[in-house]
Amino acid sequence: MFYRSHHSMLTVHHISKAYNIQPILEDVSFSINPGDRLGLIGPNGSGKTTLLRILAGHESPDRGAVVATRTGLRIGYLTQGFAPRPGITLGELLEQSLGNPAEVENELARLAGALALDPQDRSLQDAYQAALERMQALDFTLQPSVVLEPLGLAGIDPGQAVESLSGGQKTRLSLALVLLQDPLLLLLDEPTNHLDIAMLEWLENWLGQFSGAALIVSHDRTFLDNTVNRILDLNPETHTIREYSGNYTGYLDQYLAERERLAEAYSDQLYEIRRMRQDIARTKQQSLRVELTTTSRQPGVRRYAKKVAKKAKSREKKLERFMESDERVEKPKESWQMKLEFGEPVHVGQGVLKLEELAVGYPGGPALLSGLDLQVRLGQRIAITGPNGAGKTTLLRTIAGKLDPLSGQVRLGASIRLGYMAQEQELLDLQRSALEIIQHNAPFNETEARSFLHYFLFSGDDPLRPARDLSFGERARLELAVLVVNGCNLLLLDEPINHLDIPSRARFEQALANFNGTILAVVHDRYFIDRFASELWLVEDGALHREVLSS
């Protein structure tokens, strides 16, 4: 429920949320002020999307409230996984999203007439208010060309089916539909997924000039550094939020310094506890020794021994009180991280992949790329980048054998075991559980499959859930698990780090660095490219340009 407040654009007051008995958010509070750029971070499954849905009014908290500055606060919410109705065209989607003023005016007139006959009808009052709000929203709606052109969508035929667009074009279209509403507050759930570098930079610049506020869920470290001025860190263990000033790098510096201070405080505490226990033991021994070596004829010495024993008991109780108090520093916990090792690939020769006069595209359509004569050798790490829709995914699908070449040949070297990770996770059987998917790919019994999935952060009943019920981040980890269990030596990865949280991205980068096979990856994450690629393939305007990068 939304209430009015005059202190900020939006204030979150002590909200909590649980699904069944599983807590997701616990006593979460923060404010969003005009001009704020907040980055919301946390591991996959920690509750970031749930929080955005509550702020957008799509869900209600179990406790607490979301307080808005005024009624009619226009909130634009970009969700993950853009999935419009099958068969809908670009033009139809725009018309559906923008609304028809004439239809709303007719609805208002009809409801006004009905209310004149029965002014006390509560359902009519609510319907009239909803129609009035729709009309007010239409007054703020921008013309499509204002947003579609800079997002590179103006040239798309309005009659083209939305499902035929590339992943990047779909992301840009979903973003356009949000921006067309001219919102005052943006809630963006992983807006950088599938965007090419040019569009990433455009979005960064646009957010820099946006007069409203934005709360952004993103795992793109460079994007967060270039856009946000505050970080909200959602802790998956306590389900609470900790706020940090600055961008992602600033947050990381503060977080690591905080961890270091906690580690030092815990180490000092251990030393002090050890010293106190040794002192108590020494005092007890002193008291016992005096008692054993004195007689009843030495009452003064006996009294001294009792005094020493009382002193030891007092120190012992003091230590017990400290161990149970809030002053005690808990041992800093290491977060549970994905354990990802590709292992030693099957030995192969130097020639891994050869493209001969290759032309790629879809049947009945033009070639997106043609005349490709390329050779890939063992151990190369190639990043494929370029504008959305240029043919990067089509090239990877052709090499993977998911799409026939328009002409030419794809030749794999001897003993090549190819692993392909699709961009939109379409290769996962969403009806099967994670456990069934792993057992389909490897001769594991249930215990072995569960143990293997544990390395990819699937615990408890998670392996039994159908893949359709997993978050996008959990599906990405499951795809990585399938690659690993198949022991591939040539990896074709189409935007592999989309949906992975930052710790999992770091583990993935480390695993790729230790992998002795060959990798071709479509990727737009600038941080990732800098640390991963030995060679860059730039795909644009129907051509592929190669560039060897310095190590």
Buried (B, 14 or more C-beta within 10 A) or exposed (E): EBEEBEEBBBBBBEBBBBEEEEBBBBBBEBBBBEEBBBBBBBBBBBBBBBBBBBBBEEBEBEEBBBBBBEEEBBBBBBBBBBEBEEEEBBBBBBEEBBBEEEEBEEBBEEBEEBBEEEEEBEEBBEBBEEBBEBBEBBEEBBEBEEBBEBBBBEEBEEEEBBEEBBBBBBBBBBBBBBBBBBBBBBBBBBBBBBBBBBBBBBBBEBBEEBEBBBBBBBBBBBBBBBBBEBBBBBBBEEBBBBEBEBBBEBBBEBBEEEEEEBEEEBEEBEEEBEEBEEBBEEBBEBBBEBBEEBEEEEEEEBEBBEEBBEBBBEBBEEBEEBEEEEEEBEEEEEEEBBEBEBBEBEEBEEBBBBBBEBBBBBEEEEBBBBBBEEBBEBEBBBBBBBBBBBBBBBBBBBBBEBBEBBBBEBEBBEEBBBBBBBBBBEEBEEEBBBBBBBBEBBEBEEEEBBEBBBBBBBEEEBBEBEBEEBBBBBBBBBBBBBBBBEBBBBBBBBBBBBBBBBBBBBBBBEBBEEBEBBBBBBBBBBBBBEEBBBBBBBBBEEBBEEEEBEE
